Amino acid sequence: MLDMTHELKTQLKKMAITDKTRVDEMFLRYNKDRLGFIDIENLKDMCRKMQLPPDEDVLN
């Protein structure tokens, strides 16, 4: 899990998503149903788009 967290931080930095506003914008993009969380399918989609391996153990 730590590896995925590190990868996520690295990818967010590459995408210039380092401040709270940008993180909030990205969250809203994937929180499509506006329930306050990103469902598993949208999270997998986000991982693929960010070129992160979707680790099933972490995502579940």
Contact map, one row per residue, 1 for C-alpha under 8 A:
111110000000000000000000000000000000000000000000000000000100
111111000000000000000000000000000000000000000000000000000000
111111100000000000000000000000000000000000000000000000000000
111111110000000000000000000000000000000000000000000110100000
111111111000000000000000000000000000000000000000000000000000
011111111100000000000000000000000000000000000000000000000000
001111111110000000000000000000000000000000000000000100000000
000111111111000000000000000000000000000000000000000100000000
000011111111100000000000000000000000000000000000000000000000
000001111111110000000000000000000000000000000000000000000000
000000111111111000000000000000000000000000000000010000000000
000000011111111111000000000000000000000000000000000000000000
000000001111111111000000000000000000000000000000000000000000
000000000111111110000000000000000000000000000000000000000000
000000000011111110000000000000000000000000000000000000000000
000000000001111111000000000000000000000000000000000000000000
000000000001111111100110000000000000000000000000000000000000
000000000001100111110110000000000000000000000000000000000000
000000000000000011111110000000000000000000000000000000000000
000000000000000001111111000000000000000000000000000000000000
000000000000000000111111100000000000000000000000000000000000
000000000000000011111111110000000000000000000000000000000000
000000000000000011111111111000000000000000000000000000000000
000000000000000000011111111100000000000000000000000000000000
000000000000000000001111111110000000000000000000000000000000
000000000000000000000111111111000000000000000000000000000000
000000000000000000000011111111100000010000000000000000000000
000000000000000000000001111111110100000000000000000000000000
000000000000000000000000111111110000000000000000000000000000
000000000000000000000000011111110000010001100100000000000000
000000000000000000000000001111111111111001000000000000000000
000000000000000000000000000111111100010000000000000000000000
000000000000000000000000000000111110000000000000000000000000
000000000000000000000000000100111111100000000000000000000000
000000000000000000000000000000101111110000000000000000000000
000000000000000000000000000000100111110000000000000000000000
000000000000000000000000000000100111111000000000000000000000
000000000000000000000000001001110011111101100000000000000000
000000000000000000000000000000100000111111100000000000000000
000000000000000000000000000000000000011111110000000000000011
000000000000000000000000000000000000001111111000000000000000
000000000000000000000000000001100000011111111100000000000000
000000000000000000000000000001000000011111111110000000000010
000000000000000000000000000000000000000111111111000001000010
000000000000000000000000000000000000000011111111100000000000
000000000000000000000000000001000000000001111111110000000000
000000000000000000000000000000000000000000111111111111000000
000000000000000000000000000000000000000000011111111111000000
000000000000000000000000000000000000000000001111111100000000
000000000010000000000000000000000000000000000111111100000000
000000000000000000000000000000000000000000000011111110000000
000100110000000000000000000000000000000000000011111111000000
000100000000000000000000000000000000000000000011001111100000
000000000000000000000000000000000000000000010011000111110010
000100000000000000000000000000000000000000000000000011111110
000000000000000000000000000000000000000000000000000001111111
000000000000000000000000000000000000000000000000000000111111
100000000000000000000000000000000000000000000000000000111111
000000000000000000000000000000000000000100110000000001111111
000000000000000000000000000000000000000100000000000000011111
